Structures are given as C-alpha cells and as structure tokens.
Amino acid sequence: MEATFIGFRMWAQAVSQAGTTDVNAVRQAMYGQRVRAPSGFEVVMNTNHLSKPAMIGKLEASGTVDVVWRSINPIKALEQISSRERQTHRRLDISLGLRRVH
C-alpha cells in the first residue's frame, strides 16, 4: 500500500511541475521527484523503477505490525529484464522446484 501512496504523490507532483496531464510531459517530470513515505524514508525517482527500503515485520495479535528489521538505505530496483532472461528465470524456478504464487 505504501507503493501506491508514493506513486500517487509522485505523479501529482510531476503533474504540478509539468503543468499538464500530458503523459510524455509527466513522464519527464517524474525523474527527480522526492516523497517522504509513510515509513519515514525519503524515496527518489531516478529511473523508471522505484527504489524502496526493505522491511521485515512481525504481525502482532492485536493486528498491528512490529518492524523487526529495516534496510539502512533503499534497495536499488532492478531494471526490466528481457523476455529471454525471464524464460531463464522460469526454467531455473522449475528446476529448483519453486512455484510462483500469484
């Protein structure tokens, strides 16, 4: 849910900066956008992929989440992989007995 919050805020800032909702103008304005995420981290859009911190939480009986570990810095997003690389990953998953959960 935090990613949705970040994406919408960045999009709104980019629309404001571009002065239009034109897709190409907003796309260009997205680069360099900064948002303070609800988790407290500042997230910066430097590529087409968002880099975010990683967190591990423990679900409490009350329904709240206790963060037990968080990365010091955002984890750099991987660039999109080619369809050939995707096929290699699928074959590797199958050979390791891994199954994708959707």
NORSUL-V681089 format. One record per pair of residues at least 6 apart in sequence whose C-alpha atoms are under 8 Angstrom apart, sorted by the first residue. I is the first residue (numbers start at 1). J is the second residue. D is the distance in whole Angstrom. If there is no record, write none. Layout:
{{I/J/D} {I/J/D}}
This chain:
{{2/37/7} {2/38/7} {2/39/8} {5/37/8} {6/35/7} {6/36/8} {6/37/6} {6/43/8} {9/35/7} {10/30/7} {10/33/6} {10/34/7} {10/35/7} {11/26/7} {11/30/7} {13/30/8} {13/33/7} {14/26/5} {14/27/8} {14/29/5} {14/30/5} {14/33/7} {15/21/6} {15/26/6} {15/29/7} {17/29/7} {18/25/6} {18/26/6} {18/29/6} {20/26/7} {30/45/7} {31/45/5} {31/46/5} {31/47/7} {32/44/6} {32/45/5} {32/46/5} {33/44/6} {33/45/5} {33/46/8} {34/42/7} {34/43/6} {34/44/5} {34/45/7} {35/42/6} {35/43/5} {35/44/7} {36/42/4} {36/43/6} {37/43/7} {41/53/7} {43/50/8} {43/51/7} {43/52/7} {43/74/8} {44/50/7} {44/51/7} {45/51/7} {49/77/6} {49/78/7} {49/79/7} {50/76/8} {50/77/6} {51/74/6} {51/75/5} {51/76/5} {51/77/5} {52/74/4} {52/75/5} {52/76/7} {52/77/8} {53/70/7} {53/71/6} {53/72/7} {53/73/6} {53/74/4} {53/75/5} {54/70/6} {54/71/5} {54/74/7} {54/75/7} {55/67/7} {55/68/8} {55/69/6} {55/70/4} {55/71/6} {56/67/6} {56/68/6} {56/69/5} {56/70/6} {57/65/6} {57/66/5} {57/67/4} {57/68/5} {57/69/7} {58/65/6} {58/66/5} {58/67/6} {58/68/7} {59/65/5} {59/66/6} {60/66/7} {93/99/7}}
